[in-house]
Amino acid sequence: LRKWGALTRREGRQVRGQLGLRTPSGGGGAARREEGSFKAGRCAGSPGSGAMKLHCEVEVVSRHLPCLGLRNRGKGVRAVLSVCQQKPDSRARSGAGGERGGPHPACLLIATLKDKHGTSYQLKENIEQFFTKFMDEGKATVRLKKPPVDICLSKANSSSLKGFLSALRLAHKGCDVEGRLSTATPVKTSEFEKFKTKMAITSKKDYPLSKNFPYSLEHLQVSYCELVRVDMRMLCLKNLRKLDLSHNHIKKLPVTIGDLIHLQVLNLNDNHLESFSVALCQSTLQKSLRSLDLSKNKIKALPMQFCQLRELTDLKLDDNELMRFPFKIGQLTNLRFLSAARNKLPFLPSEFKNLSLEYLDLFGNTFEQPKFLPVIKLQLPLTLLESSARTVLYKRLPYGSHIIPFHLCQDLDTAKTCVCGRFCLNSFIQGTTTMNLHSVAHTVVLVDNMGGTEAPVTSYFCSLAC
C-alpha cells in the first residue's frame, strides 16, 4: 500500500485506498474517499493529479548574509514551485515525526532549469510569515524558520499565486492534505517552456481564439490581424513591457491599458484611432511609458493632459491630422525623439522652445507665415479672476476640483505662459515669431523641400512691457 501512496490519516483511522481498493466490511465510513481539505488551496491551472504548481521567478535569500557582511545577488531565476510529499529518505534529515509507514509531511519543492530535482523545504509549522502586499502584481515572500531564508516570488500569475499561498498556509497548519499530494519528482524541461516572455503574431490565422496568452509575456506583437478593438486578454498580462498592435483596425483604446503598470513601449502605428483619451494620460502610464507610436492614424488633437506622460522619450505622430500640439508640450522634459511629419500643423506652441531633443522631424506640415500684427486681448485693469489666477499659478498654490469649481481648474490648466515666465489667463497679447528648430534639436529634418529649418511659433505676452 505504501508503494501506491495509500496513507493513514490519523491514529485509529483505517487505511484508505487511493486506487479504489475495497476495504473490509464495516469500514465503509472510514473507507469513503475524501476530497481533501487542500482542495481550496489548489492553484488555477494545476494538474489534476494534485501536484500543485506555480510558475514564477524565485530568489531564495538567506537572512544570515547581512550578519556575515554579504549581499544576495538580487535577481530571481525562473522556477517551478510545487507542494508535494517529502521523499521517505529525507524525513530523518528534515526532522519530521511520525511512525514508520505513516504519512510523509508536505514540503515546498523549488526546481529550476539547472536543478530539475529541486530543493525541498519543510512546511509544517515552519512558515514564520507571509508578505503579500504586492500579491496583485504577482509578487510575494514566504519567510521560513528553518532554514532561515526568505523565498521571494515574482512575475507570477496573481490568481495562481493566491491559490498557491493558500495551499502553503494549510500545509503550515498541518491540515490533512496528504491525500491530495504526490511524491516529489524531477520537473520536466517542458514545464519551463511556459515561461514564454516574447510572442509575435503577424497573421490573422495565427491569432489565438480558444486559449489565453502566456501570463509571463513581456513583449507581445499582434500585427496584421484586422483587430477592431484591443483584446481584453492582453490586458491581463501584468508583466507586459512592450505591446505592439500596429497595422490593425483599432478605433478606440480601452482605459484599462493604463493598468499595465510595467508598460514601457506602446506601438499603435497604422490603425483608425481618432483620439488619445484623458484617462490614459492620467493612468499609471505617467510613470512607465517611454515610447509611444501613434503614426498613421486619424488623430486631430491630443489632450492637454497628454503632457503628464513625463517619462516619454520617443513620440511618433507622423501621418495624422494634427491641427496643433498640446500647448504644454514643454513639460515633456525627457523627450528626445519627436516625429510629426505630414500633419496639418499651422504653428508650434510657445512652450515648444523648452524642449531639448536629439531628433526632430516636422516635414510636410502646413506652416503659416508669421503674422505682422499681434492679437491684443489686454484687459486693464485686470479682472479679479485674472489677478487671482495669476497669483495661484505664480506662487504654485495647490488647487483641485475639491477646492474650487471644476471650470476654474480647467482655466488654470489652460493658462498661457508669457516669455517672462509669468502666466496669463484671458488678458494677453498673442504674436507669431519664427524659430530655428536647431535651437531645440540636434538633428532636424528639413521642414520643406526648400531646405528650411525654421517654423512659426506662437508667443504670449502678459503686458505691454513684455
Disulfide bonds with the S-S distance in Angstrom:
none
